Amino acid sequence: MAKYMLKRVLHALVTLCIVIVIVFVLLRQMPIEGYFNNFDKLSDAQIKAGLQQLGLTQPLPKQVLNYFVQILQGNLGISNKYREGYSIAKIIAQKAPISIEIGLISFVVSLVVGMPLGILMARSTRTRFKVWDKIGTVLIVVVQAVPSAVYHLLIQLYGSEMLGVSMLFNTRNLETWILPIFSLSIGNIAYYAMWLRRYMVDESNKDYIRLARAKGVPAARISRNHVFRNAVVPLVQYIPNSILFTLMGSLYVESLYSIPGMGGLLVQVIKLQDNTMVQALVLIYAAVSVLGLLFGDILMALVDPRISFTGKEGAR
């Protein structure tokens, strides 16, 4: 177990380093206007001096090495356009808490709603009218088929009208949290419901479950102690995907509701062409994504120790 975890951590670090290098090199191909707030008013000498101060006149490998050293020191650089001369780390420290809070709440909501819905769908497949299975299937098909930007917009328009709340987010008004959190969680709700239903249905058709039914074991006990318990194990591996869904959704949802968080900030600095801030924010999102995948792998190993990840039979 320890060997596997160490191996996954090393893989995650290597992946993150590769992402940093790729993002760094690609952004260095962008126009240099993104490093100056008043580029049109600067002389060639001032532009050259500014690039030298930022270390952008050095060879590219040297720039990459300097950036890694800078990251290890906890320095993400300074903003060139969003807040000229202001520390990016301080800007992120102001914006990150609200994104983390909304993201965690939406993640919990997706688990609390999605998993019971998946259980109801799986149980409903054994009933006559299969009501819950049909309701859940409609939700899953709609969420999977309709582009997320479309249903996020519909949730904002009709949800604000039905609930009588503002379309704009207000940290002091808890009512304005409902629609953004629902928008971020609905994709994961459908995701968890779909896969848990599938795994529970597959598990309920296995021989040992049929034997338990034949022996007269109560259906509720079979569902709780055997079907659900075994079906939830492979579902753990989808936690990283739900984290990624939340991250990607926050980019649009935070802008849609004017939430002063990281997602809206990334969209804004891209529009401003603040290259240094774009670089720092992409790095943070990449780090969260890699850590999410690492967390999913480790959690999978902890939930089911029977699975061997170090041998060839457990290779993934």
N, C-alpha and C positions, 0 to 999 in steps of 0.2 A: 504493500500500500504506500509506504513512504517513498519507495523508489519511483512508483508511478506518479505520485504527486510532484516529486522533484523534477521528473522528466517533463510533466505538463507545464510547470512553472518556467522551466528553461525554454520550452517551445513558445510559451506566451511572450517571454522577454525578447526572443529572437524575432518573432512576428511583429511586435511593437516597434523594435528598432528598424525593421525593414519598412514599416509604414511611415515612420518618422522621416527616413531618408527619402522615400518616394515623394511625400508631401513637400518636404523641404526643396528638393530639386525641381519639382513642378512649379512651385511658387516662385522660384528664382527665374523661371522663364516668363513670368508675368511682367507687364510694363512697370518701369521703376516709379511711375506716378503714384503707385500705391504706397510708397514709403515717404511721401511728402504731402503735407496738408495744403500748401499753396504752391504747387509745382509750376504753374504758369508764370508766377512772379519771380521765380528764382533764376539766377544767372547760371551759366555752365559751371563756373567755379564753385558756386554755392552747392549745386547739385553734386558735384564731385566730392566736395568736402563732406556733405551729408552721407554719401554712400560709403566714404572711408570711415566715418564715425560709426556707421552701422556694421562695418566689416564686410561690406558687399563687394569690395574691389579685390578681395583675396581670392585665391584659387578655390574652386567649389569644394574639393575634399577638405580643405582647411576650414571652410565655413561650416561644413557638416560637423566636423570634430568640435569646433568651438560651440556649436549649438547643443551638442550632447553635454558638454561640460556645463554650459549655461543651464540646461534642464536639471542636471544633477545638483546644481546649486539652488534650485527652486526659483530660478529667474526665467520668466516667460517673455521678457522683453517689455517694451513700452508701446502704447498705442500711437499711431501716426496720424489718424484721422478721427476716429470715434471720440477719443479724448486725448488730444495731442499732448504728448509728454507724460501721460499718466500710466502708472504701472498696470500691466495687464492682469497680474495676479490679484491686485486689489479690486479691479473691476469684476473679475470672476468671483471673488469672495463675496461681493455684494449680490451677484446674480444667481450663483449656484444654489443657495439654500432653498429658494422658492421652486426651482426646477426639481431638486432632489425631493422636496416634500410632495409636490404634485405627482412626480413619477412613482414614488413609493406608495402613495395612497392609491393611485390607479392600478398599480401592480397587485396590491392586496385586494382591491375590488374585483379584479379579473379572476383571482383565485377563488375568492369567496362566492362569486356568482357563477363563474365558468365551470368549476368542478361539480357543484351540486346540479347544475343544468346537465352536464355530461352524465351524471349518475341517473338522473330522472329519465334522460333519453334512453340510456341503456336498459333500465328497468321497463320502460314503456314499450320496448320492442317485443316484450313477452305478453303484452296485453292485447285486447281485441282491437281497440280503436287507435292505439299508438299516438295519443294526443301529444304528449311531451316530445316524442321523437319528431313528430311533424313540425311542431312549433320551433324546436331547436334547429331542425334542418333548414327551415325557411330563413332563420337568422343567420346561420352559417353561409348559406348560398348567397344571401344579400351582401354580407360583409366581404365574402371572397370575390364576388362578381363585380360589385360596384367599386370604382376607384375611391380610395380613402378620402381624397380631397372633396369628393362629391358628398359623401355621407357626413363628413365633418361639417361641411357648410350647411347641410340640411338640419343637422342637430342644432347648430347655432341659431338658424332662422326660426325653425318651428319650436325648438325647445325653449328659447327665450320667450316666445309668445305664449306657450302653454303654461310655463312656470311664472311668467310675469317678472322675469329678472333681466338685468342689463346684459347686453351682448359683450360688454367690456369687463375685464377681470378687475376685481378690487380685493386686495389682500385683507381688508378689514370687513368685507361683506362675504360671509361664508356661502350665501346663496349663489354668488357668482363663481364659486369653485365647482358647482355641480356639473355644469355642461363640459368644461374642459376635462375634468376627471373622467366623466362618462365617455367623452370622445377618445381619450387616450386608452381607456380600458376595453372598449367594445371589441376591438380587433383581437385582443388576447382572450376575452370571454369566449368568442366564437372558436378560437384556436384550442383552448383547453377543453371546451365542451366537445368539439369534434373528435379530438384524439382520445379523451377519456372514454367517450362512448364506444369508439372503435375497439380500444383495448379491453374494455369490460365485456363487450359482446363476444370478442374472440376468446376471452378467458372463460366466460360462462358456457361455452360450447366444448370445453375440454372434458376429458373422461373423468377426472377426479371430481369435477363439479356435478356431473351426471350421477356419479356414484353417491355423492353426498345427498342429492335430492332423492335418490332411490332409497336411501336409509332413513329418510324422513327428517333430515336436518331442516330447521326452519329457514325459509327463503331469506328473511332479513339477516340471519346469522351468516348464511352462505355469502350473501352480497357484501356484508361488512367485513367479515374475517378472512375471506378467501378471494372473491372476485376483485373487490376494490383494492385490497391490500397488494395483490400481485399486479393489477393493472396500472397502479400509480407509479410503479418503479420505472418503466420506460418513459413515463410522462416527464420525469425529472429532467431528461436530456433536452426538453423543449424550453426550459426556463431561460437559457441564453437567448433563444429566439424571441421570447416575450420581452426581454430586456431591450433587445435591438428594435423590436416593434415600437416600444415606448419611446426610445431615443429618436427614431425616425419620425414618429408621429408628433413629437414635441416641437420639431422644427416648424411644422405647419400650424399646429394647434396654438402654440404660444404666440405666433404672429397673428393668428386669426382673432384671438381674444385679447391681444395687447398685453400679454403676461410679461412682466419684467424679468424674464429668466434667460437661461442659456440658449434655448432654441431660437427665440426671437432675436437675441443678440447676434447669433451666427448669421442669420438672414440679413440683419442690418449691416454688419461689417462687410459682408460680401458685396452688398449694394454700394457701400462706401469705398470698396476696394482697399480696405485697410489690411494689407498683406500680412503684417506681423500678427494682428489679432486673428485673422483667418487661420494662420498657421498654428497658433496656440490653441484655438478652439477645436480645430480638426484633430490635433494631437490628443486633446482631452477626450473627445468623443471616441477616437480610436482606442485609447487606453481603457475606457469604460467597456467598449465592445469586446476587447480581448480578455479583460478581466471577467466579463460575463460568461464567455465561452469556457474560461478556466474554471470558474465557479461551478458551471454545469457539469464539467467532466469530473471534478472532485466530488461533488454532491452525488453523482451517479455511483461512484465507487463506494461512498459511505453508505448509501441507501441499500445497495445490494452487494455485500462483500463476496458473494458467490462468484461474481463476474471477475474473470482474470483479464487485466488490462496489460500485463507485462509480457504475456506469452503470445504466440502467433494466433492462437484461437481467439484472443480478445482484441486483436488489432483493429483500429478504427480508421 
